[in-house]
Amino acid sequence: MATKASHWYKDAIIYELPIKSFYDSNGDGIGDFKGAIQKLDYLERLGVTALWILPFNPSPLRDDGYDVADYYSVNPIYGNIDDFKAFVAEAHRRNMRVIIELVINHTSDQHEWFQRAKKAPEGSSHRNFYVWSPSNDKYQGVRIIFQDFEPSNWTWDPDVEQYFWHRFYHHQPDLNFDNPEVQTEIFNVLDYWAQFGVDGFRLDAIPYLFEREGTSCENVPETHEFLKKVRAHVDEKYKGEILFLAEANMWPKDAAAYFGNGDECHMNFHFPLMPRLYMAIRRHNRKDILEILDKTPEIPDNCQWATFLRNHDELTLEMVTDEDRKYMWEEYSPDPRARINLGIRRRLATLMDGSRRKMELMNVMLFSMPGTPVLYYGDEIGMGDNYHLDDRNGVRTPMQWNSGLNAGFSTTNPQELYLPVIIDPEFHYESINVEVMENKPRSILKWTQKIISIYKQHKAFARGSLQMLEPANEAILSYIRSFEDEQILVVINLSEKPEVVELDLSAYAGRKTVELFGGNHFPAITDKPYLLTIGGSGYYWLKMV
């Protein structure tokens, strides 16, 4: 294993960027790599340091590109391989890393491997690229992930006269990782994209690679064995600089297993933490956050959680109790049309009812909790959504650059856009866009630039330990982030009303405090309770000096 890896991902600020949604350079109504290159200066000004690019391979696009039809090229609607290489080079020139998707649990049913499998003799390696069965009674009891759309994990293929296995949509057959040739292909795909300077891979749906009778077909030992092999390969070949970011929507203990002993994935999304941030500010109580952090195990030193508020999927509520899910639906999506599968298809701004203060509060938690923060495109300007669109498309609408035609995203006829722009009166693109906000010193975009700048100046946020304080006032979430000789006190008011809190900081008596957002000096710490008043949905980051 490489010993001189930089662990760059621990200090990163990741920006999730769907190429189709960002900027259209050729006027066809769809974003492309050339367009994204033109907007890299904006992302550099924002301050993000890594770009997570959503799938861009050829695809029927029945699942937003996660139905890959060819692993070795670029979908022509986004450009070509030279455009991709230019994008990576231009991102690197601005000191931004590039993370792409490695969608290896399944392919599209249009992939040549699946078409070949259907024609191949039963028992042959080509047929066994996928998982087949003459009956649909294998792997009984395995949960159906897209339960709003799929009645079973098995689908009958009339050409083959057998069922094939799929954990997601029926047009996404699962690859058979018990076939060594499948594993070899995955190594080849990884090496192909790594040669172009890619810095990392998000491993989509990684818990579902292998199937075993009598199990949930999730987190089986063979999956971890395979991950260790892939990790050893990239560490040896790429000097430990390539990142694996796991998508494992599991309880913390199960998710942490994907770190292995520091020899599987470098990073892992903390799915269970995310909905509890929303629960805490609605209940005005820190309890849900403390409970999930308490259940989060220690992880290897070379690993890091990825924390996020929203992404391209629904706000998933899989990792909450049935009672809490009902509560979240009632509070955050009273209109049932905003719900999908086991989640909510809304953006951060609409979930916060357009409240600037609450958007700030959520980001203050995102940037001060342990883990690398992940931002979803458009959330930095408070973009709205449109849950009347199919599937999760309501949170995948064009980026809003200005108040002109198509929000400045494309010069095409508005009817030609891949999805319509947001025209809801409260979140209309004419007022919610980059140009307006770059010219307003107090805009949410300028505030986001500021919090990113502060975050980058203080290693305690990215790499520090967490000491949770538990004052008597349960509406206050407070903790100390410590790294080397730096300590930062975080105080968050989960209530919409002004609150008073007394904190036991006697261990730091004699230290002064400086508020990081404004630079103001706050009272010095003594051996007496540290008294603070804090406005509704307010927050402090206080550096102890």
N, C-alpha and C positions, 0 to 999 in steps of 0.2 A: 504493500500500500504506500502511496506517495506520502512523504512526511513533511513536505514543504508547501502544502496547499495553503492558499491565502485565506480560506474560509470567507471569501468575499460576500457570500450570500448572507452572512450574519449582519453585515452593515448595509445591506441593500434596502432601497425603497422600490418595490416592484409595481409597475403599472400594467394593468391588463388591457391589451390593445387588440380588438378584432379588426383585421385589415379592411374587411368589407364596410365597416361602420365609420372609418376614421376620415378619409379624404379621397375623393374621386378625382383623379388627374386627367382622365380622358373623356369625361362627360357621358358615361354610359349608365350612370345611376348607381354604380357599385364602387366602393373604395378599393384601392389597389396599392401595391408596394411603392410605386412611384409617388403616389399621393402621400403615403405615410412618410416617405423620405422628406417631402416638403414641409412636414409638420414636426420634424424632429427638433428644430430649434425651440418650438413651443414646449416640448417635453423637457428639454434641457433647462429652460427658464423655470419650469415647474419644480425641477430639482430631483426628479426621479432618476434612479441609477440602473434600473433593469427593466426590460420590456418583455412581458409575457404575451406572445403572439398566439392567438387562437388558430385552429386548424386552417391550413391554406392549401392542402393537397387537393388534387382532382376528386370530385365527390358529387353525388346526386343532390347533395345539400338537403336531405330529408331530416337530418339532425344537426344542422348548423356546421356541417363539415366533419363532425365526429364519425360520420359514415364514410370512411376513407376508401376510395376506389383505386388509388395508386400511391404507394408510399414514396416513390422516387421522383416526383415532379411537383410543379406548382399548378394550381388550377388556373387556366388561361384568363379567367375573369379578374384575377389578381395580378397578372403579369407572367413573367417567366423566371427561370432559375437565375438569370443574370440580374434581374430586378431584385430578387431575394438576396443575392450576394452583395449587391450595392447597398441594400438596406442594412445588412449586418455591418458592412464596412463603415457606413455613415453613422450608425449608432455607436460603433466602437470609437470613431473619431471624436465623438462627444462624451466619451467615457461612460457609455451605457452598455450594459450586457444585454444579450438576447437569449430568451428562453422560449423554446417552441414545444409544441405538443407531441408526445409519443403515444399515439392511440393504438395500443397493442392488444387489448382484451378482445376486440372484435374488428371486423371490416364491414364495408358495405356489401350487400348481396350482389352488387355490380362489379366487385373486385374480380380480377381475372383468376385469382386463387379460388374463389368460390365457384365461378363458372367452370373452372377446370375440375374442381372437386365433384361437381354434379355429373360430369361426363366420365370421370375416372372409375375404374372397377372397384367394387366393394373390397375393403381390406387393403387397398393400395395406399401408399404414402400421400399421394395427391388427394384422394378422397378424405383421408384422415387429417387434412389440414384443419378440418372443422369437426365438431362433435355431433355424431349422428346416433339415432336409435330407432329401432322398428316400432317402439311404443313410447308413449309420453308419460310413463309412470316411474322413470328413473329420477333420482334426486328429489324425491317427494318432500314437500314442506319448505323448499327454498323460496325465500320471499321474492315477490315481483316488484321491481323497483319503480317502473313506470305504470303504476296500477291504474291510472286514469285511462291508459291507452292499450295495455296488453293484458289478456286474460290468463296467459300462461308463459312460461319460459321456453316452451317447445312450440315449434311451428312445422306443420306438415309440408313437405316438398313433393308435389305430385310427379315431378320428373324422376326423382330418385326413389320415390315411394318410401321415404323414411322421414322422421322428424329431425330437425336440427335445433341445437341449443342456443339460446340468446338471453343474456341478462338484461338487455335494454330493448330497443324496438325490434320487431320481427324482421325488419330489413337489415339488421346488424348481427349476422351470425357470429358466434364466438369462435375464436381460433382455438385449436387443440394444442395446448402447451405440452402435452405428453408426447407429441411428435417432435423428435429432435430437429427435424428440418424446419419446423416453425421457429424454434428457438434460434437456429442459425440465421434465418431470415431477419429476425428482430435485431440480432447483432449487426447484420449488414446494413439495415435501415439506419441504425444509430450511427454507425461509422460514416455512412453516406452524408448525413447532415452535419456531423461533427467536423468533417473536412472543410466546411465552409465557414468555420469559426464560431459556430453556435456555442453558447456558454452553458446551456442547461436544457433539461428536458422535464416537462411536467408529465408525469406518468399517470395517464387517465385511467380511472376505474381499476386501479392496480390490485385491489383485494380479490378480484374475481377470475384470476388467470386459470386456476386449476379446479376441476370438479372431482369430488370424492363422495361416494355413497355414504349415507348416514351422517353427513355434515351439512352445514349451511352453505357449503360451496363458497365460503368466504374465509380468508385468513388461513388457508390450509398450509401445512408445513412446506409443501413443495413450492408454493409461491415465494416464500422467504428464501428457500434454497436457490431458486432461479435469480432472485434479486441480488443475492450475494455474488453469483457468477457474473451478472452484468456489471455490478459495481466494481468488482475486481478487474474486469476488462477495461473499463473507462479509467480507473485510477492508474493502471499500468500504462495505458496507451496515451492518456492525455494529462499525465502528471498531476492528477487530483484536482484539476481546475474545472471540470465539468460537473454541474449540479444535477441531482435528481430530486425533484419535488413531487412528493406522493399526493395523489388525491385518494384518500382513504376516509370516507365519511363514516367514522366509527367512534365508539366511546374512547376516551383518552388512552386507556390501558391497551386496547386493541390497536388504535392508531399508532401509538408509540412503538409497537412491535415492528413497524416498518422502518424504524431507524436501525433495527438490529442491534449489534454491538458497535454502532458507528460504521458498519460495513454494508448497509443497505441504502436507504435514501438519506440524503443530507437534510432535507426539509420535508415537512408534512403539514398540511392545513389543519388548524385546530377548529374543526367543524363544530364541536359541542359548545365552545366558548361563544361563538358568534350570536346564536339566538338569545343567549342569556344576557348579552349586553342590552338587547332590545327589551327583554323581560324586566331587567333591573330599572331602566328609566321609566317604564310604564308603571311598575309597582312601587317606585320610589324607595327601593330597598336593595341593598348590596348582596343579600343572602345567596341568590342564584349564582352570581359570579364567584363568590367565595367557595361555594360547594363544588363547582366544576374545577376550579383551580386546585382545590384540595384533592380532587380525584385525578389530577394530572401528574403522572409519575416523573421522576427525574429522567433526563435524557442524556445520551453521551455528549461529551464536551465538544465534539466536532459537528453536532447536529443543532437544528433550530426549528422551532415552530414557525409557520406562516399564519399571520392573523389577518382577518379581512372582515369588512362590514357587508359587502355585497359582491356578487360576481355575475357572470352571464347566465347562470341558472336561476332557479327560484331560491328565495331565502328558505333554505331547507330546514324542515322541522322534524327530520328523522330522529335526531339525537335528543329528543325531549320526551317527557311522559305524555300519554294521551291527554291528561288533564291540562298540561301546559300547552300542548298543541292547540287544544280547543280555546284556551285563553288567548294565545297569540293570534289565532284566526279572528276571534271576536274583536280583539283590540286593534289589529293592524290590517285586517282585510274584511271589514263587515260586509262588503259586497262579495258574495261567493265567487263571482267571476274573476276576482283577483287571486283566487287560490288555484293551485295545480299540484297534482301528485300529493306529496306530504309537505307542501310549502306554500310560499306567497310570491307571486310574480310582480314585485314592485321594486323600485329603486330606493336608495337611501332618502332622497329629498321628499318623496311622496310618503314614505313610511314615517317621516318626521313631520308630516303635515305642512311641509314648507318652512318649518321653523329653523331659522339660521342658527339660533342658540343651540338647539338640540343637534343639528348637524355638526356644529363645532364640538359639542360634548362627546358625541360618538367618535369623532376623529381623535379627540384628546385621549380617549380610552384606547383606541386602535394604536396610536403612536407611543403610548406609555406602558402598555401591557408587554409582557415578555413575548418575543417573537418578531419576525420581520414583517412590516406592514405591506399589505397588498391593496392598491387602489384600483377601482374599476373606472374605466374611461367615462368621462362626463360627470362623475360624482364630484369632481373638484369644482365644477361650476353649478352644482345643484340641479342637474338635468332631471326632468320629469320622465314619466313612462306612459304607456298606453296598453292597459291590460285587455283591451278589446281585440287586440291582434292575437293571432293563433299562437299556441304553445308559449315559449318564453320570449317571443319576438318583441313584446312590449318594452323589454329592457335592453333591446339590441338595435335601437333606432339610430339614425345618422347623428354623428357628433355635430354640435351646434357651434359654428365658428363665428357667424355674424348674423345680422338681422335681414340680410338679403335673400335672394332666391334660394330655396332649399337649405336655409340656415347656413349658406356658404359652403355646404358640403359638396355640391355638384352643380354643374351648369345645365343639367338635363331638364327636360320637361318634368315637372313634379310628379306626373303620373308614371314616370319611368323609374322612379327611385325604388331600390330593393325593398324599402319599407318607408312609410310616410314619416315626415318630421313631426315633432310634438307641437300641437297647436292648442292644447288645453290652456284656457286663459291664464291660470296661475303660473304655468310653467312654459308659456309660449316662447318659442325660439327667438322671437324679436327682442325679448328682454333677458332671457337666459342664454347667453352666448359668450364666447371667449373675448371677442372684440369689446363688447360693453364692459366686461369685467376687468380686462386689462387696463382700461381707462378709468376705473373707479378704485381709488386707493383702499377703500374699506370693503371691497367685494369679497365674497367667499373664496374666489380664486386667489386673490392676493393673500387672504388669510391662510389658505392651504400652502401657498409658497412659503409663508413665514413659518408654519409649524414644521414643514419639511426641513427648512434651514436650521431651526432650533434643534430638531432631532439629530441632524448630521453633526452638530457641534458637540454633542454630549454622548459619549460612548455608553453611558449608564443605561440609556434606553435600549440600544441594540444588544448589548452584551452583559448588562448588569444583572445581579441577583434581585429577587423581589422579597421584601419584608412587608407582609400585610399588617396594617394597623386595624384594630377593631374598636373604635370609639363607641360610646353608648348610643349616639345618634346613628341609627341604621340607614338613614337616608344618605349618609356620607360614606363614600368609597375612598379609602386613603391607603397609600403604600409608599414605601421608600425603594427606589431603584439605586443600587450601589455597584460601582465598578472601580476597582483600584482605589484611588483616594477621592473619588467623586460620589456624592450622595445627592439625590434629587427626591424631594418630597412631593408626591402627587396627592391633591385633594380635589374630589369631584362631588358635586351636589347632584344627586339623582332626582331630587325633588324640584318641582317647578316653583317652589316658594323659597324665600331666603331662609337659611339655616345657620345655627350656631354649633360649633363643634369644639371639643377639648381633646387634644391629642397628647399622649404620653411620649414625649421626645426627650426625656431626662437623660437618655444615653448620649444625646448630642448637645448637652448643656454647654453654653459658651460659644456655640456656633451662631453666626449671623445667617440671614436668609435673603436671597435676591429672587424676585419673581421674573421668570425667564421671558415671558411675552412682552412685558413693558420695561423691564430693567429696574423696577422700583425695589427699594429696600423694605423688607418687612421686619416685624419685631424679631429681636434676637431670641434664641432658645435658652431657657433656664431650666432649673430642675422642677419648676412648677408646670402644671398642665398648660399646653400651648393653645391659646384661645384664638379661634378664627371665626369671623362671620363671612358668609359666602352667599352670593345672590342666587336666585332661582336658576337651575340648570347651569350653575357657574363652575369654575374650575381654577385651580392654581397649580403651576409647576414652580416649586421653590427650591432653588439650589442652595445647599448649605455650604457656607464659606467660612 
